[in-house]
Amino acid sequence: MNLKPKFRISIYAQLIFWMSAILAFLIFGVLSVIQRREARFIYEEKKNRGLLMVRYIAEMNTRHFALWELESIDENIAGLIRDDLAYVIFYDRLGRPVVVSKNIAGNTEIINQTSCAGQVPPEAVFYQNIYLQNSREAEEVMQIEIPIYVAGSDVKWGSVKIGLKLQDVKERIYHSRITLFGFGLLAILLTIIGINLLVRRLTRPIKNLLEGTKRISRGDFSYHIPLISSDEIGTLTESFNQMTEELNMTRQQMQEANKKLVQAEKLASIGKLSATIAHEIRNPLTSVKLNIQKLADNSRLKEIEKEHLSIAQEGIDQIEKFIKELLNFTRISVLQLDYFELEEIIEESLKILLPSLAGKRLHLRKKYQKDLPLALVDGDKLRQVFLNILRNACEAIEEEGEIEASLSFMAEGEKPFFEIKICDTGSGIPEKDWENIFEPFFTTKGSGAGLGLANARRIVEQHGGTIKVVKKEGMGSCFLIRLPYEARVKEKSL
């Protein structure tokens, strides 16, 4: 069954969208309420202003109205018709128009319409919005009408009605709406920027965790997620890093265990095969050697024949030496542990090597730390290791050079150890072969069986230590050996 790939939206995009949408809805909702209240406030302000204006006109013309001085009223209202005041109309007690501003004189529909017909209370106020038809367009007008009462009389004498243009109200509401809309857009923009920064801060650790899981799925346990927050995600990041470190340590331990297992299986196979081959070669080789010795003792042989027999005998000796090394390598030996001074074991190895140094101009440098504790080792086995490495160093130097042997004690950490370095200024070992030289039958020299360093590593590992080639300044090679320190029982009790 073919599954179509689903369209995926990242958490970052979803959070940005939904948070922005919700906040935009809230912002516009709040601004909408504010705009409606602002519009209501502007409208109410206009009504109050109109009420004050119509009351002022009524009080200013009450005496003229009582004396029926209509011309004086007409002159008074003529000077008031300006700005937002569209018209003024005075009605008598029967609701008939008696004074009309000139700009509204032809509009009988507005003139003949009154809300104060009949008896109305003095505090009555009538509002009505209408559209005043001008020459070009209809204009919305707010009509306000109140009754006129003369002081000392309970009878309504008439009423006055004004028309206020609402154009300025609409403009104020429009500008208020534009201002709020601009403020809303700015608020949304700033909100989106803030949300973007916040969401990025929240999702960055998640992206790092996702990258970490991808790296681990590919087998890269060395990836370390940067810690950029101290919240729950930060705690999760710390736990993830700790998990990767533990996984990396576990993998390294498993690799080391597998490596040792493969090495042990390889050595076991080589041991069986080598023991069989050595046994099959050694018996007939002994017979050949004895016969060659008998022939060499014959006085009737010519010198050239004796010389050939001598060469053959040297070859047999070389084969016997190889068989002996092979048997020593394959033989499972038990360490005879005791407390020794490592400095003394190194010195004994150097003394054995002195005859080999006679034909070369070699300088020996020794760096031994003073007052070192005793080491629990097999002195004879460890002497073989040092002697093998020193002999290789001597062979790597052709005519003139330097061999340096150093010994120190590292008490740092829970498991102190001895550190031995044997370095030379010879031809050196290619870095690609640093691990291979400890494999059986691998050699970079023109002669030899390639078992010396393999046997050295086996002995060092039997002691619970490690041996490897490390970098050094200049030409040559450097072997680093680390052996664990085991304190004496008396030292422990102290």
N, C-alpha and C positions, 0 to 999 in steps of 0.2 A: 504494500500500500504506500503510495507516494503522499507524503505530507508536505503541504505547501508551507513555506516559511511564514511565520506570523509576523505581522508588523509590530515592532516593539517600540514603545516610547519609554525613554529613560526616566528614572525617578526624578532627576534634575528637572526635565521638561515638565513632568506632571506637577511637581511642587510649584514651579514657576507659574504654570497656567492656572491651577486651581487657587492658589493663594492670591494671585493677581486678580482673578475673576471675583473672588469673594470680597477682597478689599475694595475693588473698583465698584462692586455693587453696593457695599456699605458706604463708600465715599459719596457716590452719586445719590444714594438714598438720603443720606444726611444733608447733602447740599440741596436736594430737592425740597426737603422739609424747610430748610433755612430760606430757600428762595420763595416758597409759598408764604412763609411768615413775613419775609421782607416785603413781598408784594401786598400782603394784607395791611402791613404797617404803613406803607406808602399810601395805600388807598384810604385807610382810616385817617391818616394825616390830612389827606385832601378833603375828606368829609368834614373834619373838624375845622379846617381852614375855611371851607365854604360856609359852614354854620356860623362861624364868627363874622364872616363877611355879610351874610344875609341879615343877621341880627344888627350889625352896624348900620346897614342901609335902612333897615326898618326903624331903628331909633333915630337916625339922622333925619328921616322924613316923616315921623309920626305927627309932629305939630302941623306940618304942611298938609298932611293927609286929613287931619281932623278939621282944618280950616278950608279944606278942599282947594288948596293952592296947587293944582296939578301942574301948572307951568313951572313952578319952582322945583317940584319933584323931577320933572323931565330934565331941567337944567342940571340938577344934582347927579342924576344917573348917567347923563351924557358924558360927564367927566370921569365916570368910573369904568366905562366900557373900554378896557385895554387888557393887554396880556392874556390871561386865561379866563377872564370874565366875558362870556359870550353875549349875554343879554340880561335885562332886568324887566320884570313885568309886575305892575301893581293891579290888584283886583279889589273891587268894592265888596261890601258885605254879602252881595248876591252872587258873587263869583264872576262879575263882568269885568273885562280888562279896561282899566281907565288910563294907565300910563304904560307905554310900551317903548322900549329902546328902539331907535331907528333901524338898527342892523337886523332886527327880527320882525319888522313891521309887516312884511309880506307873508309871513309863515303863520297862517290862521290856525293850523293844526296845533301848534305849540301855544299860540296866544290864547286860544279858547279852551285849553285844557288846564284845569285847576284841581288840586287835591284838597283845597280848603273850603269847598262849597258847604254851606250849612254851618251849624254851630260846632266848633272844635275847641278843645282846651287851649289855653295860652301857651303851654309848654310843648304843644304838638309840633313835630318836624316831619316833613315828608320828603323822602329821597326817591329819585327815579332816574335811571340811565336811559337816554334816548340817543338817536342819531340825528344830527342836524345836517340837512342837505345843503351844501354850498354849491357854488357854480361848478366845481370840479369833482368833488367827492363828498361822501358823507363823513361827518366828524362826530365822534362819540362825545356826549355832553352829560354831565351829572346835574340833574335838576334838584334844587333844594327850595322848599316852600314852607313858610311859617305864617301863622296868623298875626294880624296887627290888633293890639288892644291899647286903648288910651287909658292912662292912669286914672283910677277912680271909677272906671266903667267895667261892668262884667260882660258887655256886649262886644262881640267881634266887629270891628270897623272894616276889616278887609284882610288882605293877605299880600305878601310879596314873594315873588319867585325869581330865582336867579339860575342861570345856566353856566356851569364851570366846564371849561374845556379840559378833557382828560389826556391831551397829547403829551403834556409834561409828565403825567403819571406813567403813561406807557413808555416814554423814553427812560425814565428812572428805573422802571421795572426791567426794561431791556438791558440797560447798562449794568444793573445789578445781576441780571442773569448771565451776561457775558463775563462779568468779573468772577462770579461763582464758578462758571464753567471753566474759565481759565485756571482758577485756583484748583478746581477739581482735576484738570489735566496735569497741572504741575504736581499735585499731591499724588496722582496715580504714577507719574513718571518717577518721582522720588521713591514712591513705595515699591515700584518694580525694581529700581536700582537696589534699594535696601533688601528686598526679597532675594534678588539675584545674589548679592553678597552673602546673605544669610544661608540660602540654599547651597551655594557653592561651598561655604564653610561646613555645612552639614553633610553634603554628599561627597566632598573630597576624601574623607576617611573611608567612605563606603567604596569609592573607586579604587583607593589604595588596597582595601581588603580584597576587592574583586581581582585586582592585578596580582595580589599575593596568592590567591587561590589558583589563578592561571599558572603562575610561576611554579607553585608546588605541584600542580597536575603535570607539569613538564619535567618535574624532578629537580627543580632549582630550590633547594632548601636554604640557600644562603641569602635569599631576599629578605630584607628588613624593612618593614613598613614605617615610614616616618611618623612620629607621634606629634600631632598638631592640635590636640585638644585634651582637656582633662576631665571630660564628662564620661558618660557611659560608653560612647564610641571609643574614647581614648582608652578606657579600661579594656574594651574588647580588642583594641589594637595591641595593647601590651600582652594580653593573653595569646593573641595570634602569634606575635613575635616570639613569645616564650615557647609556644607549641612548635613553631618552625625550628627554633634552636634545638629543642629536644628531639624533633624528628631528624634534624641534621646530625646530631650526635649519635642517635640510634642508627642512622644509615651508615655513618662512618664506622661505628662499632661492628655493624653487620658486615661491611666491606672488609674490615680488618679480620673479622672472624672467618669470612669466606676465603680471604686471601691465605690465612694460615691453614685453613682446611685443605684448600687446593695444594698449598705448598707441602703439607703433610702427606697428602695422597700422592703427590708427585715424587716426594722423597721415598715414600714406601715402595712405589713402583720401581723407581730407579734402584733402590736398595736390593729388591728381589732380583731384578735383572742383572745388576752389577755383581751381586754375590754369585750368581750362577755362572756369569761370564768369567769372573776371576777364578772360580774353582776349576772351570774347564780349561782355562789357559795356564794356570799355575803349575799343574802336574806335568803336562808335556813340556812346559818351558823349563822346569827344573832338569828334566832329562836332557834337553838340548844344551843347557848351560854346562852340565857335567861332561857331556861328550865334547863340547868345544874346549873345555879346560884340559881334557885328556889329549886332544889333538894339539893343543898349544904347547904341551909339555914334550912333544916328540921332537927330538934333536935333529931329525933328518929333514924337517920342514925348512923351506927357504924363508928368507926374511920377509919377502913380499906376502907369502902365505900366512906367516905369523901376524903380520900387520892387518890383514883382512880378518883373521880370527879375532884379533883384539878389537877391531871395529864392531864385529858381530857381538862380542861379549859386552861391549859398552851399550849396544842397543838392547840387549837382554836385560842389563842392569836398569836401563831406563824404563823398560816394560815392567820389571818387578817393582820399581819405585811407584809407577802409576797404579799398579794393582794394590800396593800397600796403601796408597792414598785413598783409593776407591773403597777398600775394605774398612779403613778407618772412618770414612765418611758414612758408610752404610751401617756401621756397627752402632747399635743403641748403647750409649754409655750413661752411667749414673754419676752425677757430680759428687765429688768428695769435698764437701764444703767445710771451710774453716776460716778463721779470721786472719787476714793478711794485710800487710801494707801494700797498697797498689803501687806506690812509688818504687818499692823494692822489686815487684814483679816486672815493671817497665824497665828498670835498670838491668835486670837479668836478661831480658829480651835484647836490650841494646848490646850487652856484652857478647851474646851469641852472634850478633850481627857484625861485630867489629872486624872479623877477618874479611868479610865481604866488602867492607869499606876501604880496605887497604889500597886498592888500585884506583880509587877516585878521590877527588878533592871535595870531600863533603864536610859540612859544618853542622854539628849537632847543637840544637838549642833546647834547653829544658826550662819549663816553667811549672814548678810544683808549688802548690799552696802549702803553707806550713801548718803543722799541728792538725793533720787530717786524722779523722777516726779510722779505725780498722774496718775493712770490708769483708763481708761474709761471702767468699767466692771459692771456686776450685782453682788454686794457684797454677797447677800444671796446664789445665785447659785454657785459662785466661792468658797464660804465657804464649801458647800457640797462636791465639788471636793477635796479640801485639806483635809477635815475631812475623806472622804472615803479612800484616799490614806494613811493618817496617821494611821487610824484604821487598815488597812491591814498590815502596817509595824509593828504595835504593836502586832497583832496576829501572825505575822511570827516569832517574837522573843519569845522563850519559857520562859526563866527565866532572862537572863542577856544579854544586848546588847546596841546598840547605834542607835539613829535616828538623822539624820542630815537634816536640812532645810536651803537652801541657796536661796538668791534672788539677782539678778543683772540686770543691764540695758545695753543692747548692742546697741550702736549708730552707728555701722558700716553699710555701705550700704545706700540704698535709703529708706529702711523701718526699722527703729529702733524697738526693741522689748524688752519685759521683759522675763527673763529666771529664772524659778523656778525649783529647784532640791530637791527632797525628797528621801533620801537614808536611808537604814537600813542595819543591819548586821544579818538579819534573815536567814531563810532557802533558800531564793532566789526563782527565777522563772526560769524554764528551758528555754533556748534560743529559742527552737522550739515553745514555747507558748507565746512569747513576743507580737505577734500580735493577737493571739487568745483570750487573756484575756480581750480584749476590745469588744469581741463579746457577745451578749446577751445570758444569761444562761450558759456561760462557766465559770467554777470556778475550782481552784486547791485546794480549802479548802474542809473540810468535811461537812461544813454547809454553808448556804447562797444560794440565788437564782441566783447569777452570774449576777446581774444587776447593781451593784455599779460602776464598771469601765466603763461599756457600757454607763451608764448615765453620768459619768464624761467626757468621750470623746465627747458625744453629746453636753454638755455644753461648753466645751473648743472650739469645732468647731463652735458653735454658736457665740462665741467671735472672730472667725477668727483665732484661734490659733491651735496649735498642741500639742499632748501628746503622748509619747512613752516611752518604756523601753530602757535604754542604759546600756552599760557595766560599771562596777566599779571594783576597786581593792578589792580583798578579797571576803568573803562571802556576801550574801545578794542581794538586788535588788535596782535599782535606777530609779525613774521616772523623766522624763524631760518634763517640760511644757513651751511652748513659747506663749506669748500673745502679739499681736501687740500694739504699742504705738500710741495713738491719742492725739496730742497736743490740748490744749485748744484754744479757739478762740482768747483770749487775747494774749496767747503765740505766736500764728500764726501771729497776727498783729504786734507784737514786732519784 
